[in-house]
Amino acid sequence: MIRVDRGAEPHELPEIRRNERDRFRVVFASRGFDRDALGTRYTEVKEILWRSQRFKCCYCEKLCEVAGNDLEHYRPASLYWWLAWTWENLLFACPNCNRWAKNDEFPLVDETARLRPEEDAPRSEQPQLVDPAAEDPLDAIQFVLDAASGRWLPRPRGASVRGAETIRVLSLDRQALLELFQRHVSQYVMPEVEHLRELMRIGNEQAVRDAWNRWVPRVLQRTAYYAALTYDVLEHYFPDGERQRWGLALPRP
């Protein structure tokens, strides 16, 4: 997971929000939350978010088409219906992360601080779920190489509780996703890592820097597959001291 930038609120969303809140307030007062009655007008900005997130799921970084995938509510609409049309609460996500994994779950440090209907976020809420549009997920989650299985696994960085909860809520360690991570590392990252290690063994400093500067910025750009995973693989095989020795920069995606 990497930081995403929503950009400015689309000009059409404020009017949609006013109209839909007024309409749904009546529904909620009469029969509580009704997902079917929520409507789909919040999805009118889905393509804008899809493009601003570089066509990737905000959580697992899988490349997705806009059709058939979800406009995700960071704070679930079932718990926070009045935020369903709020720009700061909207993200683009794949159905596996949004519907199959996260669904309506939104853990807080203190459940008694949960917002009451129509209160603005965040007030005193302290979400346990990382918000990729408001913070850098790399501060909370990292990928580590598991010696027993040889797989790259998402783990909380520095024993981060929020990192652990985010991995759990989103099932970022689900089997199919781990296989996609492993395929990415073995097919697209390790050949270049091995090439760089060989250049280092030979001792050709200029060739090392040239190869690094051609490849690393490209695989860590926001449009790249699994950029957070790639970053942690590079940090593992080329730790800070070694990067300093060769004059190599490792920018966060």
N, C-alpha and C positions, 0 to 999 in steps of 0.2 A: 504494500500500500504506500502511495506517495501523496504528497500534498497536491491538492487540486485548486484551481482558481476559477470560481464561477463567473467572474466578471460582473459588470453592472446588471442590476435588475432589469429585465425586459420591460419595455414601456407599457405593454399590454397587461402585465400581471397585477398591478394595483387595482385596476377596475374589476378584473376577474375576482380578486380577493374580496373586495367589498361586497360584490353581488353574491358570491358563493357563501361567504360567512353569514350574511343576512338570511339567505335561503336555508342553509343547513342549521342555523340556530333554532329555527322553528321545528325542524325535524328532530333535533336532539332533545328539545324541551318536551316533545310529545312522546318519543319512544326510545330515547337514548341513542347510542351510536349505531348507525345503520350504514355499513360499508357500501351497499348498493346505492343508497341515496346520496352518498358523498359526491358521486359524479366523477367526471374525468377531465374537467376543465383545467386542473392543475397540470395535466400532461401537455397542454398547448405549448409549454416551454421546454419540452423534453429534448427536442433536437438541438436547442441552444446549449443545454447542459452537456449533451453528448459530444458536441463539437468542442466545448470549452475543456472537457476532460480528455480530449484527444482520442475519442472513440473507445475509451476503456471503461470497464467497471471501476467505480471509485474504490472498491474494497479489494478485489482480488487481482486487478490490473489485467484481466482478460480482455482482449479486443472483441468488441461486440458490434453488431448492426443495431441501428436505432430501433427498427421495427422488431417487435417480439421481446424487447427487453424493457426494463422498468424505470419509471421515475420514482425514486426512493425518497421516503420521508425519514430523515435522520431521527427526529422524534416521531414515533409512529402515529399515524392519523387516528388509529383506534384509541390512543391515550391522549392525544393532543389534536383533536379535530380542527380547532381554530387556527392551527399552524399549517394546515394542509396546503395552503396557497401562499405560504411565506417563502420568499426566495432563499433566505438563509437556512431553511429547513429542507431544501430540495437537493437531491443528488441523482446522478444516473448510475444504475447498478444492474448487474445481471440477475435473472430470477433465482439462480442458485444461492447467491449471497442474500438477496432481499427476501424472497418468499420462502425458500426451502430452509435457510439457516436463520437469519435474523427475525423475520416475520414481525411480531408485535413486541419483541423483547427490547427493553431499554433500561438496564440496571443503573441505579444511582448509589452513590456512597451512603446517602441517608434517604431512605424511601419516604420519610415524613416530610421531606422538602419538595416533593413532586409538585409541579405547577398545578394550580387550580384552573378550572375552565376560564379561558380568555385572558389569562395572565401572560405577559410577554416573557420570553426566555432570555437569559437563563435564571434570573433572580438568584435564589440561593441553591439551585440545583447544581449538583456536581456529577455529571454523567460519567459512567465507567466505560462508555463506548467512545473510542477515538473518533473525532470528527475531522476527516481529511481536508475539509475546506477551511478549517479554523486553526489547525495545528499541523506540525510535521509528524506524520506517523512513524518516521524512522526513530524518533525519540522514545517511542514506546514498544516498537516491535522490531525484531531483527531475525534474520535467517541464519541458522547454525548448521554445520555439517555434523550429522549424527554418525559417530564412529561405528556403531553396531550395524546400522542399515546402509550406510553410505549415502543417505538421503539428506537433502536440505529441508529443514523443518522450521516453521515460524515459531518463535519463542519470544517471551517478554524481554525487552532490553533492560538490563540492570535491575531485574526483578520487578519490573513495572507491573503493578496490579491492573492498571488500565490496559496495558498491553495484553496481559493474560486474559482479561475479561473480553477484550475485543476479539482475540483469537477464538475464544470459546463461543461467543455469541454469533460470530460470522462463520464458524466452522472452517477457519482458514487452514486447518490441518486435515481437512477431509481427504479421503483416499484419492479420488479422481484429481483433485487439485494438486496434491503432492506429486502425482505422476506427471502432470503438466509442468510443474516446477522442475522435476528431474530431467525431463526431456529438454527443456529450455537450457538448463545448465550443461548437459552432456553434449548437445548438438551445436549450440550457438555460443556458449561462453568458454568451455574448457579448451577447445581447439586454439582459441586466441590466447588463453592463459598459458598454455603449453608453449606456444610460439614465443611469447614474451619471456617465459622462463628460460627458453633455449638461448635467446639473445642475451639475457643476463649472464648465463653460464659462459658464453663466448666472451662477454665483457665489452660488447659494442654499445657504448653509452648513447651515441647519437641514434643508432638504429632502435634502441629500446624506447627512447623518447619519441622518435618519429612514429613508431608503431602504436605506442600508447596514445599519443595525441590524435592519431587518425581514428582509432577505434573507440576509445573510452567515451568521449563526448557524444558519439552517435548512439551507443547502447545505454547511456544514462539520460538521454533526452526524454521528455515527457510522453512522446509518441511511441517510445520503445516498449516492447513486451516486457513485463515483469522487471521494471527498472529497479525497484527496491531489492529484489532478489539478486540481480546482477551486481548492485552496489555492495551487498554483503559478501558475495562470492569474491569480488575483487579485494575487499578489505581483508578477507581471510587469507588469500594467497599472496597479497602484497601489503603487509602491515605497514603502519605509519613510518616506522624507522627505515624500512626498506624503500618506501616511496621517497623519503627525504634523501636517501643515499643516491637515488637515480634522478632526482628532480622531477617527480611525477605528482600531479595534482589529481585528487579524487573528489570531484564536486558531488554534492548530494543532488539526486534528480529532482 
